[in-house]
């Protein structure tokens, strides 16, 4: 997805250069900021999922070690 954002940024930058419009680049910047924020939120959610999964795996590993240490 980051490649898509960079491609959009380059296209908008080129459009701004051709038209000489600060307004176009301001809109483009706002859109990029919004997309980056959305990506940050998605990354935070994924990190949370990884952390929960890691805790569950650690707990499962601990329980298995306890169980097999008695046999």
C-alpha positions in Angstrom: 0.0 0.0 0.0 2.9 2.4 0.7 3.9 2.1 -3.0 0.4 3.2 -4.0 0.7 6.3 -1.7 4.1 7.2 -3.2 2.7 6.8 -6.7 -0.2 9.1 -5.8 2.1 11.6 -4.2 4.4 11.7 -7.3 1.4 12.1 -9.6 -0.1 14.9 -7.6 3.2 16.6 -7.2 3.7 16.5 -11.0 0.1 17.9 -11.5 0.9 20.7 -9.0 4.1 21.6 -10.9 2.3 21.7 -14.3 -0.7 23.7 -13.0 1.3 25.7 -10.5 -1.5 25.4 -8.0 -0.9 25.4 -4.3 -4.5 24.4 -3.8 -4.0 21.1 -5.6 -1.0 20.3 -3.5 -2.8 21.3 -0.3 -5.6 18.9 -1.1 -3.1 16.2 -2.1 -1.2 16.7 1.2 -4.4 16.4 3.2 -5.4 13.2 1.5 -1.9 11.8 2.0 -2.0 12.7 5.7 -5.4 11.0 6.0 -4.1 7.9 4.3 -1.0 7.8 6.5 -3.1 8.1 9.6 -5.3 5.3 8.4 -2.3 3.1 7.8 -0.9 4.0 11.3 -4.2 2.9 12.8 -4.1 -0.4 10.8 -0.5 -1.0 11.9 -1.4 -0.4 15.5 -4.2 -2.8 15.3 -2.0 -5.4 13.7 0.7 -4.9 16.4 -2.0 -5.4 19.0 -3.1 -8.7 17.3 0.5 -9.9 17.2 1.0 -9.0 20.9 -2.2 -10.9 21.9 -1.2 -13.9 19.8 2.3 -13.9 21.3 0.9 -13.8 24.8 -1.4 -16.7 24.0 1.4 -18.7 22.4 3.6 -18.1 25.5 0.8 -19.2 27.8 0.2 -22.3 25.7 3.9 -23.1 25.6 4.1 -22.7 29.4 1.1 -25.0 29.9 2.6 -27.7 27.6 5.9 -27.5 29.4 4.2 -28.0 32.7 2.1 -30.8 31.4 5.0 -32.7 29.9 7.3 -32.1 32.8 5.0 -34.4 34.9 5.1 -37.3 32.6 
